[in-house]
Every structure is written in structure tokens, then in C-alpha cells.
Amino acid sequence: MSGSSFSKTTKLPPTTTAFPLRFDNSFTNDLPGDLLVPTAPYDMLPAGDDTGEIPVPQSKFRASRQVRGALWSWAVPIEHENPQLVGVSSSGAQLIGLKSEDFWRDPQLAAAVWSGNQRLLGSHPWAHCYGGHQFGVWADQLGDGRAISLGQVYNNAGNVWEVQLKGAGRTPYSRFADGYAVRRSSIREYLAAEHMDALGVPTSRSLALVFTDRVVEREEPELGAIVTRLAPSWVRFGSFELPASRRDFGLLRKLADYVIHHHYYSELIQPAAADDKSGGGVYIRLLQAVVERTAAMVAAWQAVGFCHGVMNTDNMSILGLTIDYGPYAFLDAYDPDFICNHSDPAGRYAFREQPHVALWNLVRLAGPLSRLVGQDPEEDASSETLEAVTKALNSFGSEYSRKYAELMRR
């Protein structure tokens, strides 16, 4: 979509005080963002302004472009016609300190909020920038093309959940897509995440499902929907791959340090080896931790008969969570050659291949992280670093087998 298709100003959704949440937003506060729009859109509104309009062309938020030196871009959800609240996960709501009654008390208002038609007070929406290998081929910049993060929310236990709308409209990462989601796929993701959690599989979570009257062009016209989903972080393997591919090692290090301090602190920093004076060993320990979590996740998939269908590196969570439910399926009967994705005729992501692909993806992650171990990321990794990386990757098989056996003995 060309920039000429957009207006010269941007209308922002109105702000509501409904659903009071404690926003943290350390991701956008601590990590470099897109310099084309350096200021959060709502911070551009003059005091007392009630028009909600800022003098920034829509194209800066919705036209596809390359974004460099940044891990995210500000985003503005598009307005949806006649949003209707159709589902709320009570357990998902509890994760961010809410109750399902908070939604159904005024379902029209809830539909406006969780479709993006109204902005939560304290929210500054953004879209993630990342790359990835898709079906084994490097795809360069990808990013959140139809997902917009509303913010990171603290719950009463002090845990942080990143709240994200999927199907909320175009971002700078939409490429040739429209940024929307349809009811069929949104229902599937909403149900799958909560079902997988009930099965004990590491997964993102669902919060709310909203239908709209928007007609979305797919293979045939379908009606639109937005699913609100939750995860402690939506950072992926591809979030590390993109800056490494551009040799932006400073940005890569900032992301790795952020993930370590915000999501792996108790595992990697507190028990750090006393002789790790350079600090480089922490990146090997990060890789080891991700290997272990990914092995546990995939073992759980195989144990419950879950086929993801699109295990690209941009769909692999740095926290070892099942994310991005697309053409997934559960086995009706054991068939190791089962393929759930009609776009995968060669069976790269067939059920039996999932552990192998997970390890292949971890190798892709190991490349960027190994760059951070030495003093100079421009230099090739030392033999000691390669040995440590290889040891971490080689532990995948035993971790996977151990966890799979544990689950199958239940």
C-alpha cells in the first residue's frame, strides 16, 4: 500500500478510564525505537485537545517500510465498524488483574476497548520489529504486520504481561497485507491458547475476542475479528536475527541484555559464575536457558499430539512459549507424517519433524548470541565460544527426551 493512500494527519482513538491497568512499558522505554516517529502519538496531543488528531501522516504508522536501528515502531489501531464482544477468558483476565465481569458489565465499551477503537489510559501502542527464516529461507525484515501491543501490564503479583491486539490494522511491518484478522482464525487462536494452557503446555494466553462487521478479503470475503492475547514478552528468535543480519551488534546486545534482565534474571544473573568477569558467559547461559525451555515446549507438543504448522524463526518465542497459532491441528490418531499446513507440501513442519526444526531454529538463534560473547562482535567466535555454543545446542536432545519421557509416563 503506497503512502499516497493515507491522509496527511492521523486520528487517534479516544482515551477511556475503563479497565484501569498498571502499565510498565519498559520495552519501549529501555530499547531503541523507530526514529521516523520518535514521540509517542498521544504525547503529541496538546493539553486539553479533544480532536484526537495529530499532524503526522498516516503513512508513518501504516505504510510498509524498512525500519533500521530500532526494535519497535509506534502504532495506531485502525477504527473497526460495529465491534461486538463475543468471548472473555476469565483466567486470562485474572493474569492482568481483571475479572470477566469487568468486560460483560458494559460489553459495548469492552468491545470498543479490545478492538482498539478506544485507548486504555497509560497505553502507548507499538509494533515489534524482527526478521526470520521462513520455511528455511531468510526473509529479512518481517515484524508485527497485524499485531499491535497495547503495553506491558503489571498484575497484583508483580508479574508483567504484554497485551497485544491481533487484527488491529496495518503497521510499518505489514508489507503487502491488510493488517486484519478474520473470525475463523481468531476463534481458533483464542480457543487454542487457553486449551493448551489447560493441557499444561507453555503458551501465550487469550484475553478477549471481538467480532467486527469489516469485510476482509481472503480466498473469499470473510468478516473480521480481533483477538487480544497475552504473553510475558512477544520477543522472538527473529528479533535477534534481524539486527545480527544487519551487523547492528549494539542493538543486538541491548535486546539480549533487556531479555536477560527482565525475563531471565533469577536464572542467569543471580547465580552467575564468579569467574565470568567479561560478562560474555551470560549470553551462553541465555542460549542454554532458551534451549531448555524450547525442548520442554516441543516435548509437550509431541506428548499431546499438537502440530504447530509454521515453525518459522519469527514464530519461536524467546521464552519457550507456543505463539502465533495459525494452521495448527491436533492429531486425531497417531500419524508421524501428519502435515497441518497446506502451504507445506514438502512436510518441513510435519508432526515428526517438530523437534528437529526446533533445534534448527535454535542454531539460527545461536549465531547472533555467539557474537556477543567476545570483546569484538565483528570478529569470528573463538574456539572456546564455539565449544560452549555447541555444548548448549547438543543438550537439546537429552532435554527433549527427558521431558517427553516424563510427560508420557503420567
Secondary structure, 3 states (H helix, E strand, C coil): CCHHHCCCCEECCCEECCCCCEECCHHHHHCCCCCCCCCCHHHHCCCCCCCCEECCCCHHHHCCCCCCCCCEEECCCCCCCCCEEEEECHHHHHHCCCCHHHHHCCHHHHHHHCCCCCEECCCCCEEECCEEEECCEEEEECCCCCEEEEEEEECCCCCEEEEEEECCCCCCCCCCCCCCEEHHHHHHHHHHHHHHHHCCCCECEEEEEEEEEEEEECCCEEEEEEEEEEECCCCEHHHHHHHHHCCCHHHHHHHHHHHHHHHCHHHHCCCCCCCCCCCCHHHHHHHHHHHHHHHHHHHHHHHHCEECCCCCHHHEECCCCECCCCCCEECCCCCCCCCCCCCCCCCCCCHHHHHHHHHHHHHHHHHHHHCCCCCCCCCCCCHHHHHHHHHHHHHHHHHHHHHHHHHHCC
